[in-house]
Amino acid sequence: MGQVSKTLGVERLTWVQIPPPPQKWYSGRVAEHKYIRHPNTFCLVCGKPIYKRRSQIQTNNGRVFCSTNCYGMSNRKEKPCVVCGKPILASKNKITCSRECSNKHRTGIKYLMGRPRDKVSSYKILKVRLMKVRGKLCERCGYSKYEILQVHHRDRNHQNNEITNLELICPNCHFEEHLLEKSWMKKLKVEES
């Protein structure tokens, strides 16, 4: 910093050299004027002049970048929007850039109305039809709580929904029908006392 001295009525600014600070241990910071590298190549994305080691340039076949952001930009895979052509990030299911383009793209598609393959509603219809024809009792044991009765296919083919193939039975009878034939307990020989 400067000192002001007065000689012959004229103020004169003189510079006094300040001694450097005492030597400190290396803290990781390097003075800005040291180790400045002269650029030897350019970033592929932004064109900024940068310095890279020759070995790094050779191993990457000249693909060098100034930052991780530029590296990420170079790896982006883009494809055009099918409606407006604007570039969007490529993914497996993304084909439009916005909701507006998506709505335009879907205008001609005819969706299946209702629920054509709904197993629950078809099961309910079968149960109601069987209760009208055969009553509200289990056909095997006569259990009377019709709310829990289940539809059983005699030939085990769930596509065959003819009235002669269907049976309205309680959960216990249904369980016996399907699981007793595959039970591991059949293999055991338990002596009855």
Buried (B, 14 or more C-beta within 10 A) or exposed (E): EEEEEEEEEEEEEEEEEEEEEEEEEEEEEEEEEEEEEEEEBBBBBEEEEBEBEEEEBEEEEEEBBBEEEBBEBEEEEEEEBBBEEEEBEEEEEEBBBEEEBBEBBEEEEEEEEEEEEEEEEEBEEBBEBBBEEEEBBBBBEEBEEBEEBBBBBEEEEEEEBEEEBBBBBBEEBBEBBEEEEEEEEEEEEEEEE
